[in-house]
Amino acid sequence: MLIVSAGAQAQSYRCSNGSSIYYSDRPCNGAPAGKLGAFGDNPRQPLPPAAYSPQLPRPGKAQGHVKYLSPACADISEAIRTAPARGVRSDVVSGLHEEYREKCALEDQDARRQQRQDEQKQQSEKVAQRDSVANERAQAQQRADQCAGMRDVIALKRSRERQLNETEVAALRSLEGTYNARCLNR
């Protein structure tokens, strides 16, 4: 732990005596080459008051409906959005809001409606695509289940083919043909 009393000073100076540079805890002879740092109070050099510079906020993300606005209304909207980040005074921002309400109110409503319609259309397309994929999977599973059922029946009938009559053997051959066409030639 470093404890520095009010009167203690630990300063470092970078000094030069022609061709060499050295560091000292005392000011350099002649013109000082530069002070490196200091710990503690320095009554000879009062600290300047810290200047306050507020951090400007970052502009928010542009709203989606702006792309449906006319260039003039989009410019006003963009000016309103970026005003705080540019340090624009609040009375100017209020004026921009008023101008936007006067010139762009109806257009803003239309743009927001268009955005909602486009989002709903995109959502409907996603749902339709998801349903289509699910339907294809269900049909593929149904075909696989049918093929597995036919394969089981064919195996059972072949195991006792000698006991089948002529009509049952013809039905077995027909089932084998159907299985080959539907399940092997996919």
C-alpha positions as CSV (number, residue, x, y, z in Angstrom):
1,M,0.0,0.0,0.0
2,L,1.4,3.4,-1.0
3,I,0.8,6.2,1.5
4,V,1.7,9.7,0.4
5,S,1.6,12.6,2.9
6,A,0.4,16.0,1.8
7,G,3.9,17.4,1.8
8,A,5.7,14.4,0.2
9,Q,6.4,14.6,-3.4
10,A,7.9,11.9,-5.7
11,Q,8.5,13.4,-9.1
12,S,10.6,12.2,-11.9
13,Y,12.3,14.4,-14.5
14,R,13.9,13.4,-17.8
15,C,17.0,15.4,-18.2
16,S,19.7,15.8,-20.9
17,N,23.3,17.0,-20.7
18,G,24.2,17.1,-24.3
19,S,24.6,13.6,-25.7
20,S,23.1,11.6,-22.8
21,I,19.6,11.4,-21.2
22,Y,19.2,10.7,-17.5
23,Y,16.3,10.6,-15.0
24,S,16.3,12.6,-11.8
25,D,14.0,13.3,-8.8
26,R,15.1,17.0,-9.0
27,P,14.4,19.5,-11.8
28,C,17.0,19.5,-14.6
29,N,19.8,22.1,-14.7
30,G,18.9,24.7,-17.3
31,A,15.8,24.1,-19.3
32,P,13.8,21.1,-18.2
33,A,13.7,18.2,-20.7
34,G,10.3,17.1,-19.4
35,K,8.6,15.9,-16.3
36,L,7.7,12.2,-16.3
37,G,5.2,12.1,-13.5
38,A,4.5,13.0,-9.9
39,F,2.8,11.6,-6.8
40,G,1.4,13.7,-4.1
41,D,0.6,17.4,-4.0
42,N,2.5,20.0,-5.9
43,P,1.8,23.4,-4.4
44,R,3.6,25.2,-7.2
45,Q,1.3,23.8,-10.0
46,P,-2.4,23.8,-9.2
47,L,-4.4,21.3,-11.2
48,P,-6.7,22.8,-13.8
49,P,-10.3,22.2,-13.2
50,A,-11.6,19.2,-15.2
51,A,-13.7,20.2,-18.2
52,Y,-17.0,18.6,-18.5
53,S,-17.7,17.2,-21.9
54,P,-20.9,15.1,-22.0
55,Q,-20.9,11.8,-23.8
56,L,-23.2,12.1,-26.8
57,P,-25.5,9.2,-27.2
58,R,-25.2,6.9,-30.2
59,P,-28.0,7.2,-32.7
60,G,-30.6,4.5,-32.5
61,K,-31.3,2.0,-35.3
62,A,-33.4,3.4,-38.1
63,Q,-37.0,2.4,-38.0
64,G,-38.1,-0.1,-40.6
65,H,-40.9,2.0,-42.1
66,V,-38.4,4.8,-43.2
67,K,-37.6,2.9,-46.4
68,Y,-41.2,3.4,-47.5
69,L,-41.1,7.2,-47.0
70,S,-40.4,9.8,-49.6
71,P,-36.8,11.1,-49.7
72,A,-37.9,14.4,-48.0
73,C,-39.7,12.7,-45.1
74,A,-37.0,10.1,-44.8
75,D,-34.4,12.9,-44.5
76,I,-36.4,14.6,-41.7
77,S,-36.8,11.3,-39.9
78,E,-33.1,10.6,-40.2
79,A,-32.3,14.1,-38.9
80,I,-34.6,13.5,-35.8
81,R,-33.0,10.1,-35.2
82,T,-29.4,11.3,-35.3
83,A,-29.9,14.7,-33.7
84,P,-28.9,13.7,-30.1
85,A,-25.7,12.1,-31.4
86,R,-24.8,15.2,-33.3
87,G,-25.4,17.4,-30.3
88,V,-28.4,19.2,-31.9
89,R,-30.2,21.5,-29.4
90,S,-33.6,20.3,-28.1
91,D,-35.5,23.3,-29.6
92,V,-34.2,22.3,-33.1
93,V,-35.2,18.7,-32.5
94,S,-38.7,19.9,-31.4
95,G,-38.9,21.9,-34.6
96,L,-38.0,18.8,-36.7
97,H,-40.7,16.8,-34.9
98,E,-43.2,19.5,-35.7
99,E,-42.1,19.7,-39.3
100,Y,-42.4,15.9,-39.6
101,R,-45.9,15.9,-38.2
102,E,-47.0,18.6,-40.6
103,K,-45.4,17.3,-43.8
104,C,-45.3,13.5,-43.2
105,A,-48.1,12.4,-40.9
106,L,-50.2,10.7,-43.6
107,E,-47.2,9.3,-45.4
108,D,-45.8,7.9,-42.1
109,Q,-49.1,6.1,-41.5
110,D,-49.0,4.6,-45.1
111,A,-45.3,3.7,-44.7
112,R,-46.0,1.9,-41.4
113,R,-49.0,0.1,-42.9
114,Q,-46.8,-1.0,-45.9
115,Q,-44.2,-2.3,-43.5
116,R,-46.7,-4.3,-41.5
117,Q,-48.1,-5.8,-44.7
118,D,-44.6,-6.7,-45.9
119,E,-43.8,-8.3,-42.5
120,Q,-47.0,-10.2,-42.5
121,K,-46.4,-11.4,-46.1
122,Q,-42.9,-12.6,-45.1
123,Q,-44.2,-14.3,-42.0
124,S,-46.9,-16.0,-44.1
125,E,-44.2,-17.2,-46.6
126,K,-42.1,-18.6,-43.7
127,V,-45.1,-20.4,-42.3
128,A,-46.1,-21.8,-45.8
129,Q,-42.5,-23.0,-46.3
130,R,-42.3,-24.6,-42.9
131,D,-45.7,-26.3,-43.5
132,S,-44.5,-27.5,-46.9
133,V,-41.4,-29.0,-45.4
134,A,-43.4,-30.7,-42.7
135,N,-45.9,-32.0,-45.2
136,E,-43.1,-33.4,-47.4
137,R,-41.6,-35.1,-44.3
138,A,-45.0,-36.6,-43.3
139,Q,-45.5,-38.0,-46.9
140,A,-42.0,-39.4,-46.9
141,Q,-42.6,-41.1,-43.5
142,Q,-46.0,-42.4,-44.8
143,R,-44.3,-43.9,-47.9
144,A,-41.6,-45.4,-45.7
145,D,-44.2,-46.9,-43.4
146,Q,-46.1,-48.4,-46.4
147,C,-42.9,-49.9,-47.8
148,A,-42.0,-51.4,-44.5
149,G,-45.5,-52.9,-44.3
150,M,-45.3,-54.3,-47.8
151,R,-41.8,-55.7,-47.1
152,D,-43.2,-57.5,-44.0
153,V,-46.1,-59.0,-45.9
154,I,-43.8,-60.1,-48.7
155,A,-41.4,-61.7,-46.3
156,L,-44.3,-63.5,-44.5
157,K,-45.8,-64.8,-47.8
158,R,-42.4,-65.9,-49.1
159,S,-41.8,-67.9,-46.0
160,R,-44.9,-69.9,-46.6
161,E,-45.0,-69.6,-50.4
162,R,-45.3,-73.4,-50.8
163,Q,-48.5,-73.4,-48.9
164,L,-50.1,-70.7,-51.1
165,N,-52.6,-71.4,-53.9
166,E,-52.2,-70.0,-57.4
167,T,-54.3,-66.8,-56.7
168,E,-52.3,-66.0,-53.5
169,V,-49.0,-66.5,-55.4
170,A,-50.2,-64.1,-58.1
171,A,-51.1,-61.6,-55.4
172,L,-47.6,-62.0,-53.9
173,R,-46.0,-61.3,-57.3
174,S,-48.2,-58.3,-57.8
175,L,-47.3,-57.0,-54.3
176,E,-43.6,-57.6,-55.1
177,G,-44.0,-55.6,-58.3
178,T,-45.7,-52.8,-56.5
179,Y,-43.0,-52.8,-53.8
180,N,-40.3,-52.7,-56.4
181,A,-41.9,-49.8,-58.3
182,R,-42.9,-47.8,-55.3
183,C,-40.1,-48.5,-52.8
184,L,-36.9,-49.4,-54.7
185,N,-37.2,-46.9,-57.5
186,R,-37.4,-43.7,-55.5
